[in-house]
Amino acid sequence: MQPDPPPLCKAPEEAFVRDHTRLRTVPYLPELRLHQADDPYGLGEHIEDTGLPYWSFAWAGGLALARHVLDVPELVRGRTVLDVAAGSGVAALAAARSGAREVTACEIDPYAAAAIRANAEANGARVTALCADLLDSRPPACDVVLAGDVFYDKALSRRIEPFLRDAAASGALVLVGDPGRRYLPRGAFTALARYDVPVSRTPEASRHRRTTVWQVPAR
Ligand SMILES: C[S@@+](CC[C@H](N)C(=O)[O-])C[C@H]1O[C@@H](n2cnc3c(N)ncnc32)[C@H](O)[C@@H]1O
């Protein structure tokens, strides 16, 4: 008799994601389900080094971007898409659902990469989770770059803005979702759509945030 095959081996981060979240629909995005934490700050105390688990809920910027990509699927249909600083992968999942040909979601946090894999599986979406920092290199060749809520931190903003501009200059459609974070380059991008997205009281201060989907100009 053949021995039972070994159980499918998941990275410890993926087991952590599944054990500490609930798979729930996302407010404003009934099309998608995400592994979400009831209390992200409490969950952060269980994780060494990485702090607040940014991947354990969808940020306002990512929510608006995902809503836009679901509402205007022609933006991504049949195209290659990179979701950079993807968190839960919410924008990547929306792109996959809207018919993108190939979707990559990139993160520096291995827990986020694990959450993206778990969320892709939960939604039956084909999304490649890449755990890497691409911001100091030329943007990889792709048709569309999505960046949800990436202007909350000065150091990240300084690095990601030139990356996004390079991608746009190379011919990619570059879309940013942002609820007015402090380091958003004011007056530099073109507003495409605005959404009042529901957010949880933690970490935001109110129940809704007016959030804009911006296009980064080609030059
Ligand atoms: C505020 S969260 C936004 C997540 C997601 N885009 C959303 O809107 O829900 C920002 C994310 O950027 C990721 N991040 C920070 N620096 C990064 C880098 N150099 N490359 C890739 N991801 C990065 C963080 O780990 C975090 O998950």
The ligand as an SDF file (V2000), in Angstrom:
LIG
                    3D

 27 29  0  0  0  0  0  0  0  0999 V2000
   -1.0000   51.3520    3.0600 C   0  0  0  0  0  0  0  0  0  0  0  0
   -0.6370   49.7630    2.4660 S   0  0  0  0  0  0  0  0  0  0  0  0
   -1.6370   49.6970    0.9940 C   0  0  0  0  0  0  0  0  0  0  0  0
   -1.9260   48.2810    0.5890 C   0  0  0  0  0  0  0  0  0  0  0  0
   -2.8570   48.1250   -0.6160 C   0  0  0  0  0  0  0  0  0  0  0  0
   -2.2720   48.6950   -1.8030 N   0  0  0  0  0  0  0  0  0  0  0  0
   -4.2080   48.7250   -0.3340 C   0  0  0  0  0  0  0  0  0  0  0  0
   -4.5110   49.8160   -0.8650 O   0  0  0  0  0  0  0  0  0  0  0  0
   -4.9880   48.1230    0.4290 O   0  0  0  0  0  0  0  0  0  0  0  0
    0.9930   49.9800    1.7790 C   0  0  0  0  0  0  0  0  0  0  0  0
    1.7350   48.6610    1.4770 C   0  0  0  0  0  0  0  0  0  0  0  0
    2.9810   48.9670    0.8450 O   0  0  0  0  0  0  0  0  0  0  0  0
    3.8820   47.9330    1.1640 C   0  0  0  0  0  0  0  0  0  0  0  0
    5.2310   48.4050    0.8130 N   0  0  0  0  0  0  0  0  0  0  0  0
    5.9790   49.3440    1.4560 C   0  0  0  0  0  0  0  0  0  0  0  0
    7.1530   49.5180    0.8180 N   0  0  0  0  0  0  0  0  0  0  0  0
    7.1380   48.6980   -0.2650 C   0  0  0  0  0  0  0  0  0  0  0  0
    8.0700   48.4190   -1.3230 C   0  0  0  0  0  0  0  0  0  0  0  0
    9.2580   49.0260   -1.3950 N   0  0  0  0  0  0  0  0  0  0  0  0
    7.7310   47.4910   -2.2670 N   0  0  0  0  0  0  0  0  0  0  0  0
    6.5360   46.8460   -2.1770 C   0  0  0  0  0  0  0  0  0  0  0  0
    5.6160   47.0610   -1.2060 N   0  0  0  0  0  0  0  0  0  0  0  0
    5.9120   47.9730   -0.2640 C   0  0  0  0  0  0  0  0  0  0  0  0
    3.6310   47.7020    2.6310 C   0  0  0  0  0  0  0  0  0  0  0  0
    4.1290   46.4450    3.0640 O   0  0  0  0  0  0  0  0  0  0  0  0
    2.0990   47.8240    2.7050 C   0  0  0  0  0  0  0  0  0  0  0  0
    1.4900   46.5570    2.6010 O   0  0  0  0  0  0  0  0  0  0  0  0
  1  2  1  0
  2  3  1  0
  2 10  1  0
  3  4  1  0
  4  5  1  0
  5  6  1  0
  5  7  1  0
  7  8  2  0
  7  9  1  0
 10 11  1  0
 11 12  1  0
 11 26  1  0
 12 13  1  0
 13 14  1  0
 13 24  1  0
 14 15  1  0
 14 23  1  0
 15 16  2  0
 16 17  1  0
 17 18  1  0
 17 23  2  0
 18 19  1  0
 18 20  2  0
 20 21  1  0
 21 22  2  0
 22 23  1  0
 24 25  1  0
 24 26  1  0
 26 27  1  0
M  CHG  2   2   1   9  -1
M  END
$$$$
